[in-house]
Amino acid sequence: MMDNEVTQLPSEPDNPYDLALNVYLRGVAAILLLLGLRHWLYIAGVFQDDGWSLETMSNQWRFVTINLAVVDLVAAVGLWMRVAWGNVIWVYIAMFEVAMHTVFADTFGFDWLIVSFHVVSLLVFVGLLVMSRRHEAAVG
């Protein structure tokens, strides 16, 4: 290397919280993709136990399974692409499943894993979003 050449080091991202938000939402998208595919396994009848295939489900569970099979995958694509409608559909899914497993627990049962996943994931999202916006406001 010559004396007059300057070594360029990788610069830090303009907003590290924005980078964290992008990585986080892609992780949530991957999880929603798996959850959506799980519902498609039920629809396809891969599991033959009572209540685990569409033919043996109650009407309420059929509606929920078909709804989540579609919207989980759509939200996963939207979150991965980082478009606004992905966030909206994800919030819809979170509210839908939290209500399903808390308010309507008599019908659908209480699933603490799904409820806690949605509550914690939304709280982390809001925290990262607030930090990203504060950083943008402070910088410029």
C-alpha positions as CSV (number, residue, x, y, z in Angstrom):
1,M,0.0,0.0,0.0
2,M,1.3,3.4,-0.9
3,D,1.7,6.2,1.7
4,N,-0.9,8.5,0.1
5,E,-3.7,5.8,0.0
6,V,-6.3,6.0,2.7
7,T,-7.7,2.8,4.0
8,Q,-11.5,2.8,4.0
9,L,-13.1,1.1,7.0
10,P,-16.7,0.0,6.8
11,S,-18.9,2.7,8.1
12,E,-21.5,2.2,10.7
13,P,-25.1,2.2,9.5
14,D,-26.8,5.5,9.5
15,N,-29.4,4.1,11.9
16,P,-28.4,1.0,13.8
17,Y,-32.0,0.6,15.1
18,D,-33.3,0.6,11.6
19,L,-31.0,-2.3,10.8
20,A,-32.0,-4.1,13.9
21,L,-35.7,-3.6,13.0
22,N,-35.1,-5.0,9.5
23,V,-33.4,-8.1,10.8
24,Y,-36.0,-8.5,13.5
25,L,-38.9,-8.3,11.1
26,R,-37.3,-10.8,8.8
27,G,-37.0,-13.2,11.7
28,V,-40.7,-12.7,12.6
29,A,-41.5,-13.2,8.9
30,A,-39.7,-16.6,9.0
31,I,-41.7,-17.6,12.1
32,L,-45.0,-16.5,10.4
33,L,-44.1,-18.5,7.3
34,L,-43.6,-21.6,9.5
35,L,-46.9,-21.0,11.3
36,G,-48.7,-20.5,8.0
37,L,-47.3,-23.7,6.6
38,R,-48.4,-25.5,9.7
39,H,-52.0,-24.5,9.0
40,W,-51.6,-25.8,5.4
41,L,-50.5,-29.1,6.8
42,Y,-53.8,-29.3,8.7
43,I,-55.8,-28.3,5.5
44,A,-54.0,-30.9,3.4
45,G,-54.8,-33.6,6.0
46,V,-51.3,-34.6,6.8
47,F,-52.3,-35.4,10.4
48,Q,-55.1,-37.9,10.7
49,D,-55.9,-37.6,14.4
50,D,-59.3,-36.1,15.4
51,G,-59.2,-32.3,15.2
52,W,-55.9,-32.2,13.4
53,S,-57.3,-32.3,9.8
54,L,-59.8,-30.0,8.2
55,E,-62.4,-32.8,7.9
56,T,-62.4,-33.5,11.6
57,M,-62.3,-29.9,12.9
58,S,-65.2,-28.0,14.3
59,N,-66.5,-25.2,12.1
60,Q,-64.9,-22.6,14.3
61,W,-61.5,-24.2,13.9
62,R,-62.0,-24.6,10.2
63,F,-62.6,-20.9,9.8
64,V,-59.5,-20.0,12.0
65,T,-57.3,-22.5,10.2
66,I,-58.2,-21.3,6.7
67,N,-57.9,-17.7,7.8
68,L,-54.5,-18.1,9.4
69,A,-53.2,-20.3,6.6
70,V,-53.6,-17.4,4.2
71,V,-52.9,-14.3,6.3
72,D,-49.8,-15.8,8.0
73,L,-48.1,-16.3,4.7
74,V,-49.2,-12.9,3.3
75,A,-47.9,-11.2,6.4
76,A,-44.7,-13.1,6.2
77,V,-44.1,-11.9,2.6
78,G,-45.1,-8.3,3.6
79,L,-42.7,-8.3,6.6
80,W,-39.9,-9.7,4.6
81,M,-40.3,-7.1,1.9
82,R,-40.7,-4.4,4.6
83,V,-43.9,-2.9,3.2
84,A,-46.5,-1.2,5.4
85,W,-49.3,-3.7,4.6
86,G,-47.1,-6.5,6.1
87,N,-47.1,-4.7,9.4
88,V,-50.8,-4.2,9.3
89,I,-51.6,-7.8,8.5
90,W,-49.1,-8.9,11.2
91,V,-50.9,-6.8,13.8
92,Y,-54.2,-8.2,12.7
93,I,-52.9,-11.8,13.1
94,A,-51.5,-10.9,16.6
95,M,-54.8,-9.4,17.8
96,F,-56.8,-12.2,16.2
97,E,-54.8,-15.0,17.8
98,V,-54.5,-13.2,21.2
99,A,-58.3,-12.7,21.2
100,M,-58.8,-16.3,20.0
101,H,-56.7,-17.8,22.9
102,T,-57.8,-15.4,25.6
103,V,-61.3,-14.0,25.1
104,F,-62.5,-17.1,23.2
105,A,-60.5,-19.6,25.2
106,D,-63.6,-21.6,25.9
107,T,-63.9,-22.4,22.2
108,F,-60.2,-22.4,21.1
109,G,-58.3,-23.2,24.4
110,F,-55.7,-21.0,26.1
111,D,-52.4,-21.3,24.2
112,W,-49.9,-19.3,26.4
113,L,-47.1,-19.9,23.8
114,I,-48.9,-18.2,20.9
115,V,-50.3,-15.4,23.2
116,S,-46.8,-14.7,24.7
117,F,-45.1,-14.9,21.3
118,H,-47.5,-12.3,19.8
119,V,-47.4,-10.0,22.8
120,V,-43.6,-10.1,23.2
121,S,-43.0,-9.8,19.5
122,L,-45.2,-6.7,19.2
123,L,-43.6,-5.1,22.2
124,V,-40.1,-5.6,20.8
125,F,-41.3,-4.2,17.5
126,V,-42.7,-1.1,19.1
127,G,-39.5,-0.7,21.2
128,L,-37.3,-0.9,18.1
129,L,-39.5,1.4,16.1
130,V,-39.5,4.0,18.9
131,M,-35.7,3.8,19.2
132,S,-35.3,4.1,15.4
133,R,-37.5,7.1,15.2
134,R,-35.7,8.8,18.2
135,H,-32.3,8.1,16.6
136,E,-33.6,9.7,13.3
137,A,-34.9,12.7,15.2
138,A,-31.7,13.2,17.1
139,V,-29.4,12.8,14.0
140,G,-31.3,15.0,11.7
